[in-house]
């Protein structure tokens, strides 16, 4: 590999044993700064930003963050490999420690933009995005996904998705253990239905020992997070961390 290639000098991987999930209108820069006063080591994530917004919007307004927020990851939504590559480069230039691809959001608006959970049906396209992004940046490119979508919810489909994307070079998958309903349920309803299937995420880790597999979905307290961590490489809390932020006060000691 050419010594001038971004991949020739990769940055260290952030510690992902405990993460706070990306949440629209919630994990803003001010909220992340507040969270960082409580936990110094948890990996924090931005709100999802579309690749188009990063490329054509007010980048300073959208991407700026305080250095105290490190380690912090940028989550991107999109499906065009060239746009995702260029947005990842910009994110790296702003100083983010990781770029995460959103393959989990089920909203109609996201589906209309051809990104989010609907891309579970297009693993080859996701793989193309990963390849383009990883070739252009030194920071890790990761994927946050669901265990399935609509009637495509058997373990074999999830395994196939992970295999194809991993073959493109993705080494870390954050898996929300509830499938996404793209039709028939609102995103709010999808937060409770259908049931969570944590065993599917555990099984992924058993089969893909070489990958980092993190679990997300319905985890409300640190005791549950600790139990999950016996089966996977990391745990991600979402709304519980936002609604009761002081539960994060014990994260650094426990994780």
Secondary structure, 3 states (H helix, E strand, C coil): CCCCCHHHHCCCCCCCCEEECCCCCCCCHHHHHHHHHHCCCCEEEEEEEEHHHHHHCCHHHHHCCCHHHCCEEEEEECCCHHHHHHHHHHHHHHCCCEEEEEECCCCHHHHHCCCHHHHHHCHHHHHHHHHHHHHHCCCEEEEEEECCECCECCHHHHHHHHHHHHHCCCCEEEEECCCECCCCCCCCHHHCCCCCCHHHHHHHHHHCCCCEEEEECCCCCHHHHHHHCCCCCEEEECHHHHHCHHHHHHHHHHC
